[in-house]
Amino acid sequence: MKIRNCKVYLSLLVFGLLVSYCSHKKKDEPKPDPPVTEVKYDETGCLYKSCNNLVMAGYQGWFAAEGDESQRGWYHYQNGSCGGFKPGCSSIDFWPDVSEYSKRYLTPFTYAGGANAYLYSPYDEETVDLHFKWMKDYGIDGVFMQRFVGEIKPSNAKGKRHFNKVLENALKAAKKYGRAICIMYDLSGCSSADVAYLEQDWNELQTLFSLFDNVQHPEYVRHRGKPLLAIWGVGFNDNRNYTIADVDQLIGKIKGPAKKISVMLGVPYYWRTLRNDTENSPQLHELIKKADIVMPWAVGRYNESSYSNVAPAELLNDIQWCGTNGVDYVPLAFPGFSWGNLKNDPSVYNSIPRNKGEFLWKQIAGAKGSGAKSLYVAMFDEVDEGTAIFKCAKQDNLPLNGARQFVGIENELSTDYYLWLTGQGAKWFHGEPGFGITKPVR
């Protein structure tokens, strides 16, 4: 496909902005820590009636710490391929800034001066509360709570207990701070039977948490008048042990004849043309037409220098296809990428550099200028792959990691910079003026 001329793309960024306010959003900038009574609900008690104009992040929530009540050890911090969690062996590239956490856990790592290094666990209610407070403070609308089907199936009781507890924590915090929240199932590592099990788990969550009770959970996202469920991981061509047909059957069951929910599908980046990362099957398009929103996975598909040669054409043509076929569209932005520790490969530290937020803002501006109405940011807390936007330690304040290293926020920035920058993007998507292709100055 021929890429559009750069001047045309810039014109789109400047003149093609589609700006509209959701009826539930305030026009004034929210102040930090307002009382819950200030949150405006509609006549049904629902806070978020649409994904439109929202900027939401993905929330992994899968970490655990040695000594927390999950009894899972250093889950997702540790790296089994090199022997656990110790200097020279971990799965995380970025180290969270834990200076504000009320509960912290001693790790085997230390700093150059000998001080101990600590980490957090989302199994603790006060930790998740802090994360949602940050969302409120920086103006990020909310999160999609990741739920990894392979980790919650009946054979993994500890996994299911973990994700249920983190979700419980998140629902409380979302209500407290008026943040949008939605369940997102991740099908990575699933079999066909696991995909089918998703329906059972989804029904259990509705009963366990009364998800769609507007009094208990007014913050749960609706779209097109129905509660929203996101399902990620359909149509990839990386030899998955489930099929498009499996997901099609699942969606038919959970929607039902009455179409009682709306569905967002997380699909490969080149879903529309069925090339590169995508299974070459017309079944994918037919399935997407049965959904309500499509969200292509852009992580790793470009970097700052290649973005303009890849994303503008994909965005514009994706949005056009969705408009023709009656499907809403949510593009993705990510701050950078690094997984040297996860892969035990020093060559992939900072494989997609952040460049002090320039890369993230280029994607935000590109999505907005192309006419996107909302945005998915990957991810809030993903330190394994270096896409986290929450507070992480700076380059000059990292624990020692034996023969390996950790990657930090640029020294010229503050640890909260990517929360702030994402919040600026949210203001733009909410319709506030003064934003453009140039990254805002703090």
N, C-alpha and C positions, 0 to 999 in steps of 0.2 A: 504494500500500500504506500502511495506517495505521501510523504509527510508534508503538512501544510507549511507555507512560508512563515518564517519567524515573525514578520511584520503583522501578518494576519492574526497570529496567535497573540501577539501583544495587544492588538486592537480588541481582540475578544476579552482579554484580561481587563482592559480599561473600560470598554463600552458595553460588554456583553453580560454584565453582572445582573443576575436575577435576584432581586431583593424583596422578601416579604416576611412579615412577622407572623409567628404563630399566635393565636388568640390567647394562649395561656402564658406567654412570655412577658415579662416586664420590659418596659422601654428604658428604664433607668438602670444604671450599673449596680449590681447587687453589692451590698456591703458585707464584709467578713462576719461570719457567725450571727446572722439575723435569727430571731426566734422563729420557731416553726410556724407560728401564727401568721407571719408575714407572707407565707407561701400562698399563691393564688391558685385555687382549684376551680374547675368548671362546675356546671350545675350537677354533674353526675358524681362529683368528688374526685375525678380523674385529673392528675396534674399534667401528664404528657399524652396528648391525644394523637400525636403524629411524630414520626421521625424527622419530618421536615424542619429545617433550621437548627437541628441539634448537632453538636459535635461531641461524640462519645468515644471512649477508649475501650479496648479489651482489657479485662482483668483476669489474670491467670489464677491467682489465689492458691497455687498448688505447693507452695513452699511450706516446710515444717522445720522446726529447730529441735535439737537435742535438749530434752528437758521440758518441752511444752506438753500439753495434755493430749496431743494427738498420738503420742507414742510411736512416731514414725522416724525418729532420728532426724538427720539432716536431709530430709526428703527434697529432692530437686535442687538442693545446693551441692549434693555430693555427686561424684562421677564414678560409677561402678567400673568403668573400663580402666581406670588407673588406681583404684584402691580406696575410694571413699571421699572424705572431706578433710584435707590436711594440706599444708604447704606443698605446692607442686601438683595438687590434684583437687579440682573442683569443677562444677559444671557452669558456674557463673563467670561472666566477664566483667560486669559492672558490680560495684559494691554499694549497697544502699547506704544513704546517709541516715543513721539511726539516732541522731542527736535529740530528736523530739519524741521518741518512743518511750512510753512508760514501762513497757516490758521488753527487755533485751536479753539475749542469750550468748553466753561466752563461747567463742569459737576456738579452734586450734591455731588461729592466725594471730600474728602480732604486727605492730608497726615497727619502723626502723629504730625508734627509740626504746622499744621494748614494751610499749603499752599494749594491752589486750584489745582485740577486735571483736565486735559484737554484731549479731544479726537479729532479725525479727521473725515472728511467725504470725501469719494471718489467721491461725486457729484462735488467737486471742482477740476477743471482742474489741478491746480498746485500740488495737492496732488497725483493724479495719475501719473503726470509727475515725481514726486520724487520717486515713487515706481519703475517706469521703469528706472530711473537713477540708482537706486540701482541694478537692474538686470544687467545693463551694467557694473557698477563698480565692481561687484562681479563675473561676467562672467556667469550668468544664461541666458540661451538662450531666454527665453520668457515665455508666459503664455497662458493657455486655459482660455478664458473669460467665466465664468459660467453664464448661462442664465436660470433661473428657470421658467419653462413653466407655473407653477401654479401662478407665480407672474407677468406675462406679458400678460395674456389673456385679452380679451376685457373688461371684468368686473373689471379689476384692472388698470385703466388709470394711476394712480400715480406710480404704480409698473413698468409699461412699460416705462413711461417717465424716471424713475430713471435708469433703466438698459440701455436704449438708451443713456442717457447722460454719464454714466460711460463708455460705449463702445466707444462713441465719444471721450472721454478723452483718453482712452487707445489707440485707433487707432492713434491719434496724437502723443502720447508719443512713441509708438512702432516705428513709422517712424522716429522720431527724434533720437532715440537711437539705431536704427537698431535691435530691438528685435522681435523675432517670436511671432505671435499672431494667435489664432484660436478660433472660436466660439464653445462652448460646452453647449448643452442643457441638463439640469437636469430634469428628469421626476418625481422626488419625489413629491408625493401628487397629481399626475395627474389622470384624468379620461381618458377614451378612446377618448372622444371628445377633451380633451386638447392635447392629442398626435396628433390627426389629425390637430389641429390648428397650430402645430409647422411648418408645411409646409407653411402656410400663412405668419407667422412671418419671416421665413427664406427668403422667396421671398421679403418681405418688406425690410429686412436688405440689401439685395443685391442692391435694388434700392436706398434706403436712403443713404447708405455709399459707393456705388460703390466698394463693397468689393474686386472684382476680377480685378479691374483696376490696372495694374502693375505700373502705374505712381503714382496714389494716394496711393496705399497700396502694395508696393513691399514686405512688411514684412509678408503679410498673407501667412500662411503655405500651400504649395502644397505637395501632396504625390501621388506617382505613376502617376505623370503628371497632376493631377487634384487638384482643391481647396479642402481642407480638412474640414469636418464637424464632430464634435464629439457629440455623443448622449449617455448620461449616465443614467443607471438605468433599464436595461432590464434583465429579468431572475431571479430576486430576489423572494424569496418565502415568503415575509412578507406581504401578503394580499394586494397587490397593486390593484388599481381599473382600471388597463389596462392590456393588454395581450401581449404576444410575437407576436401574430398575428397582433395586432395593430401596433407594431413597424415595423414588416415585411412589412406591407402595406405602411407605411410611407416611409421607405427606398426605396421601389420600385418606389414611386412617385417622390421623390426628386433626386434620381439617374437618373431615366428615362431610356429609351432604349439605349440612347447614353452613359450611365454611366458618366454623366457630372461632378460628384464630387466623391471624396473618402470619406469613412465613417469610423470613429473610434467608436467602441461600448464599453461603460463602463459596465462591467458585474460583477457578484458575484465572489468571490475569488475561489470558488470550481466549477466554470463553466464547466470544462472539465469532471469531474466525476459526475456532477449533484447531489451533496450531500450537506449537511450542510446548507449553506445560499442560495442554488440554487434550483430553481423550477425543479422538476424532469420531464423534457420534452425534447424529442429529437428535438423539434422545435427550441430550442435555438441553437443547433449546426448547424442546417441548416441555421438559420439566420446569425450566425457568419461567415459562409462560403460565404455569400453574401456581407459581409463587407470587409474592407481592412486592418483594424487594430483591435485587441482586447486588452483591458486594464482591467485586473481584479482588483477589489477593495480590497486592503489588509488592510485598516485601521481597527484596532481592532481585526484582525484575529490571531495575535501573539504578543508577547512582546520580550524583549531582550533575556530572558532565554529560551523561547520556539521556537524562530526563527529557530534554526538549526534542530529542530525536525519537522518543518512544511514546511518552504519555499524552501529549496534546491530541494527536490523531486518535489514539485509543479512547480517550475520554469523550471527545466529541461524537465519534461514531457509536460508542457504547450508549451514550445518552440518547442519540437518535433512534437506535434500535429499540431501546426500552420505551421511548415515547410511542413508537409505532405499535409496539406489542402490549402496551398497557401495564408495564412493570416499572416500579420505581427503582431508582439507582442511587447507591451510596458508594462513592469512591473511598480509597484508603490512602492515608499518609503515614510515614514512619520517619523517626528522627535520624536513623543510621542503623548500622548492623555490625555485630562483632560476636563471633562464637569460637574464639581460639581455644578457650578452656573446655568448652563442651565437646569440641572435636579433637582435642589434644593436638592442635595444629597451630603453632605460632604464626604461620603465614596468613591466617585469617583473623587476627586481631585487627579491629577497625577496618574490616574489609570494605565497608561503605561508610566513609567518614561523615561526621555530623557537620563539620565546618561551622561551628558556633551558631547553629540553628538555620543557616542559609538553606541547607538542603530541605529541612522540614518546611520552611516558609515557602520555598519554591513550589512544593506540592500543594500546600494549602491554597496559594494564589492560583495555581493551575486548575485545581478543582473548582474554585469559586468562579474563575473567569470562564470556565467551560459551561457554566450553568448548573452545576450540582447544587442541590438544595440542602445537603447535609454531608457529614464527614465521619468516617471511622478512623480512629488513630490507633495504630499498633505500636506499642501496647502501653498500658499504665505501669505495669510492674514486671515486665519481661527482662530480667537481668541475665538470663541464660544466653539470649541471642542479641543482647545489647540494644534492644528497641525501647527500653523503659523511658517514660517521660517523668516518673516521679523522682523525688529527691535522691540523688546518688552522689557519692563522694567524688571530689575533684581529683585531678591527676596528681596533685602534690600531697594528697592525704589518703593514700591507699595502703592497705596491709601488704606485707611481703608475701610472695607466693612461690618461694623456692626457685626452681628453674623456670617457672612460668611468670605471669604477670596478671594484674588486673587493669582494666581500662577505666579511665575516669572522665568526668565532666571537664571540659576545657577550663584551665586555670583562670582565664579571663572572665569566666561566667560564675554565677552563684549556683549552688546545688539545686535550686528550684527553678532554674532558667527555663527548662523545657515544659514545666507546668505553666509557667507564665506565658510562654510563647503559644502554647496550645490554647490557653485562655484568650489570647488576643485573636487567634483564629476563630474561636467561638463567638466573640463579639462581632466579627465580620459576618459570620453566618447568621447571627441574630439580626443583622441589618444595620449595625452601627456604622457611621461614616468614618472616613479618614484612613482607610486601609487600601493598599495596592500591592503591586508586585515587589516593592521594596520592603524588606523585613522591618518591622517596627522597632524603634529605638526605645530601650527601657530607661 
